[in-house]
Amino acid sequence: MASHIKQGEEGEELAANWLLGKGYKILHRNWRFSHYEIDIIAKKNTMLHFIEVKCRKSSPFGNPEDAVNRTKFKHMQWASDAYLRMHPGYRWIQYDVLAITLFNNREPEYFLLEDVFL
């Protein structure tokens, strides 16, 4: 398995556990519609969260969240629209980005960007 795929899977596992610890209920992981994917769909209180997870090793070349561009966000919106058609009834939704930075000698660093719109 390619190292970036393994790192992505590790990041999504870390993200799910971190979100659970913050009171989120994970509804779906890697939810797909056509060729679009939402990493995590979760609920907290009355809000439905569509969460993009970005995980990177510590680097001077930018932060994990920098990898979420307008095109990626648009794909996330299209997939979330399909999800809402299949699962109606949610009144409040939010798009979030959970950035995880991995370090060799310490615990990962989490940065949650809430209510993102590009």
N, C-alpha and C positions, 0 to 999 in steps of 0.2 A: 504494500500500500504506500502511495506517495506520502511524503512527510507533511505536506500542506493539508492533505485530507485527514491524516491522523490528528494534526493540530486542530483542525476545524471541528472534528468530532470531540476532542478533548475540551475545546472551548465551549461547545454546546452543552456538554455534560456539566462543566463548571457553572455555566450560565443558569441552567435549570436548577441546580442545587442552590445557587446564590439567590435566585428569585423565590424559591420555596422558603428560604430563610427570611425573606423580606415580606412574606405573607401572600405571595401570589399563588394561585392555583393553576398549574400547568394543564391546559386542555389538549394541546397538540404540539408535537415536535416534528419539524421538517414536513409541514403540511404542504401538499402540492396541488396546483391547479395548472393543467397544461404543462408548460415547461417552466413555470414560475414556482417559487417556493417561499414559504414564510418559516423562518427558523423556529420561532416559538410563538404560540398563541396562548395567552394566559389571561386570567381574570383576577382582579383585585377589587373587592367591594363591588360596585356596580359598573366598573370600567372594564371593557375588553381591550386587551393590549396585543398589538401585532409587533413582535420584537425581532429585529435584525441583530444577530450576534456577530461581532467581529473580534477575532482573537489573533494577537501578534506577539512575537517575542520582542522584548525590549530592543529598541533600535533608534538611532538618531535620525532616521529617515521618515518620521511621521508617526502619528498615532493610529490605532486600529480604526477609530471612527472616521478617519479621513477617507477610508475606502468606500464609504457609502456616498454615492453620487446621485445626481438627479435621475439617471436611467434606472439605477438599482431601486430607488425610492418609487419610481413610477411602476416598476414591476411588482413591487410589494403592494402598492395600491390596487393594481389589477387583481392580484391574487386575493387580497382582502375583500374586494367587491364580490368576487365569486364565493368566498367563504360566507359572507353575510347573506347572499342569496340562498345558500344552502342551509344556513343556520340563522333564520330571522329572529328578531325579538330583542336584539341588543340595541339599546338606545345611545350608549356612550362608548365611543371607540377612541383609541389613541395609538399613534405610531411611535415606537421607541427604538433606540439603538443602545445595545449593551456592549461596550468596548471592554475587552479584557486584555491586559498586558501581562505577559508571562516573563518571569525573571528566573535566573539560574539559582540564586541564593536566598530567595525570599518568596513569600506568598504572592499570588497573582493580585493585580490591582484592577478594580472594577470601576467603571465610569458609566452611569446610566444617563443617557440623554433622553429626556421625556418630552412627549408631545412634539415630535419632529415633523416638520413639513418643508419639503424642498421644492 
